[in-house]
Amino acid sequence: MSILKSSRAPLLHRLSEDESDSVLRRPELENDLEIGTTVYTRMPSVKPSVSFGTPKSDSDSLRVSSVDNGLGTPKSDLSSSRYSLSQFSNSRLSNGSRVSVREAAKSIISQRKITINDEEVRVPHPNDIRESIRMLHAHSRRDLPQECDMETQVTIKRKNYTLKMTRDTFEWFTGSKIVGAIDTDDIVGAIAVDSKKTLIRVHYFRKGKGRGAKALKRRPTTLDIEASNQNIAMAWIKAIQELVRWQARVPPTTQQRKIRVVVNPHSGARRAPHIWENEVKPYFDLAGFDYHIDYTTYSGHAVDMGKDYSPEEGYEAIVFVSGDGTICEYMNGLLSRPEDEWKEVVATTPISLISAGTQNAFGAGVGIPTTAAAVYCIIKRKLRPLDVVTVVAQHEPQIVHYSCCGLGWGAAADIAEESEKYRWMGTKRYGFLKIKRALFPRRHTGRIKYVPLRPQPQLQKYDDIKNIGADDQYDVEEDNIYDGLEVVRSHSIFRPAGAVRSPASTRRYGEDAWETENGNYIVVGALNSAPDGVYCHPSDGCLDLMIARKGNLFQTMHIVWLYLWGRELESKNMSYIKIKAAIIEQDQPDGCLNIDGEVLRGPGPFRMEVVPSLFKVLSEK
Ligand SMILES: Nc1ncnc2c1ncn2[C@@H]1O[C@H](COP(=O)(O)OP(=O)(O)OP(=O)(O)O)[C@@H](O)[C@H]1O
């Protein structure tokens, strides 16, 4: 869904003229303290299992470690003996004994720690606000199951070890020496793999080697552990599965996780069904998902799915095994519905993409660059907000278009318009068309108006951005479908969203907010995600405006040369500006706009605006 990609028929959302023009705001703090107690509606009460048959000897025994506050004794949680994360609750502070999750989340954001009555509770991921808040939510929903704190004797690769698990660590020892360890955050499940049912296979997804995007490329790995008897093996498997459920903020294994899967057999090289069967389904089975699969059977089917989707069905996420276009179609279908309907769906049902298309820009742009990365984030329910861009052409203002990756005008739109003609060339057509338009450019003159962020933030590459903007993670974690729709409906998120209905409205942005320039342009991009915009972040609440101006022949050739090396921003004819909204007025009425590879025809002007955190995506970035 790169802005330099194939054209498709634009997707449409018709709006009534009289829809109001107000801003989407995040919930007010005070209002959210009114939220009722959060419990899983269908969650049966589970007794922690502490007994697993009669061990024959001491070395056979399976011990549940000493228990503190019903949590075991997670090492990284407590620096004080009086408070633990389990004392945080989404409930009202009526009895004074529990501390509001929102207050604790605010404390993590501002101080990277939580202080209660001058005593400090150390947070598990002090350098990662989003993960800390996620853990806080896990504790606030239900206590960590007691059986997740375990220690026993096992055999790994024919050697005997003591295996120990806590909330954060999974380690094996000889004596007091740690021989191996897995971060429990990497673990996605465990199963018995032999007929005697004593051999446990732990599945985990190791972080990719390196930093940034490399670390996101997780690799599926297994560890085989031989337990001394079937009861112990079963107890370990149960403990691991329960820990994964608890970390994911979903009900225990007595209840199934429900997930919706959409496979587009037509995407890319038509490998989506194969990817689903071989690379995704085995892990969904491991995680105990009850999945409902739909195969798209006609062009535009995903639009209809978006129009029909009901959160009443209780799916915790909707996962696309497809190209970017399918997920974009679903979003457009969904957002064409009445506002109270789509808001309920986006609040309760995060999206994910197992990339099986031609370009796969969405996955790279939202931090799920590979199938393994996406599968990992789905099972662990790693949630992140996702900004969306809304666009209208002024000659048909009642039709709103939506984009995830971004918009392109000038050469980027010319290439999108022409690419369908050259589909027979496969992905090589984009390279071919870039060269063609560099040698034989069309004329693009006009006026660019935009609302810049004031002051402009320091530019940081997507891979380097960690905690910026993470203060919305509290809201992202709310509205868990397993709480039940009534609880979700009681939250105060359902506010009108002006940017969704009337992008770049001058009623929201007054005269003083706008900057304007006239000129002759090579390309203009209003981008929401990397890699097209190198400093983009899909949940930073803004768009990255890239303007490449046409100079004399030498200057233009210089930009093209720098572009080939990925250094085009060094050109004096380039600008890179963080903005909220933009309007492109073109002098050539037949010019068009590229919306995630689809073509929106002129004359325009084209009005565009970012809608912060409109969707939730399953990603760890
Ligand atoms: N059964 C089908 N037959 C024909 N077309 C279909 C069918 N199902 C979906 N489509 C259409 O396939 C098109 C392409 O889908 P998708 O975007 O998933 O793949 P892609 O274009 O190859 O990948 P990318 O968008 O990543 O480049 C969509 O426009 C969709 O409407």
The ligand as an SDF file (V2000), in Angstrom:
LIG
                    3D

 31 33  0  0  0  0  0  0  0  0999 V2000
  -11.5410  -13.4930   -4.8060 N   0  0  0  0  0  0  0  0  0  0  0  0
  -11.1060  -12.3710   -5.3720 C   0  0  0  0  0  0  0  0  0  0  0  0
  -11.0380  -12.2440   -6.7170 N   0  0  0  0  0  0  0  0  0  0  0  0
  -10.5850  -11.1330   -7.3060 C   0  0  0  0  0  0  0  0  0  0  0  0
  -10.1390  -10.0540   -6.6150 N   0  0  0  0  0  0  0  0  0  0  0  0
  -10.1610  -10.1280   -5.2850 C   0  0  0  0  0  0  0  0  0  0  0  0
  -10.6410  -11.2740   -4.5980 C   0  0  0  0  0  0  0  0  0  0  0  0
  -10.5310  -11.0480   -3.2620 N   0  0  0  0  0  0  0  0  0  0  0  0
  -10.0370   -9.8020   -3.1340 C   0  0  0  0  0  0  0  0  0  0  0  0
   -9.7890   -9.2510   -4.3360 N   0  0  0  0  0  0  0  0  0  0  0  0
   -9.1830   -7.9570   -4.6310 C   0  0  0  0  0  0  0  0  0  0  0  0
   -7.7710   -8.1430   -4.6440 O   0  0  0  0  0  0  0  0  0  0  0  0
   -7.1780   -6.8660   -4.6290 C   0  0  0  0  0  0  0  0  0  0  0  0
   -5.7510   -6.9340   -4.1580 C   0  0  0  0  0  0  0  0  0  0  0  0
   -5.6650   -7.3210   -2.8430 O   0  0  0  0  0  0  0  0  0  0  0  0
   -4.4280   -7.0070   -1.8900 P   0  0  0  0  0  0  0  0  0  0  0  0
   -4.2230   -5.5860   -1.6880 O   0  0  0  0  0  0  0  0  0  0  0  0
   -4.6860   -7.8500   -0.7020 O   0  0  0  0  0  0  0  0  0  0  0  0
   -3.1660   -7.5990   -2.6700 O   0  0  0  0  0  0  0  0  0  0  0  0
   -2.0370   -6.8690   -3.4940 P   0  0  0  0  0  0  0  0  0  0  0  0
   -2.5800   -5.7090   -4.2500 O   0  0  0  0  0  0  0  0  0  0  0  0
   -1.3720   -7.9220   -4.2750 O   0  0  0  0  0  0  0  0  0  0  0  0
   -1.0360   -6.4140   -2.3490 O   0  0  0  0  0  0  0  0  0  0  0  0
   -0.5270   -4.9690   -1.8910 P   0  0  0  0  0  0  0  0  0  0  0  0
   -1.7510   -4.1550   -1.6330 O   0  0  0  0  0  0  0  0  0  0  0  0
    0.2630   -5.2380   -0.6430 O   0  0  0  0  0  0  0  0  0  0  0  0
    0.3140   -4.4680   -2.9810 O   0  0  0  0  0  0  0  0  0  0  0  0
   -8.1290   -6.0170   -3.8110 C   0  0  0  0  0  0  0  0  0  0  0  0
   -8.4900   -4.8970   -4.5850 O   0  0  0  0  0  0  0  0  0  0  0  0
   -9.3650   -6.9020   -3.6000 C   0  0  0  0  0  0  0  0  0  0  0  0
  -10.5740   -6.2110   -3.8040 O   0  0  0  0  0  0  0  0  0  0  0  0
  1  2  1  0
  2  3  1  0
  2  7  2  0
  3  4  2  0
  4  5  1  0
  5  6  2  0
  6  7  1  0
  6 10  1  0
  7  8  1  0
  8  9  2  0
  9 10  1  0
 10 11  1  0
 11 12  1  0
 11 30  1  0
 12 13  1  0
 13 14  1  0
 13 28  1  0
 14 15  1  0
 15 16  1  0
 16 17  2  0
 16 18  1  0
 16 19  1  0
 19 20  1  0
 20 21  2  0
 20 22  1  0
 20 23  1  0
 23 24  1  0
 24 25  2  0
 24 26  1  0
 24 27  1  0
 28 29  1  0
 28 30  1  0
 30 31  1  0
M  END
$$$$
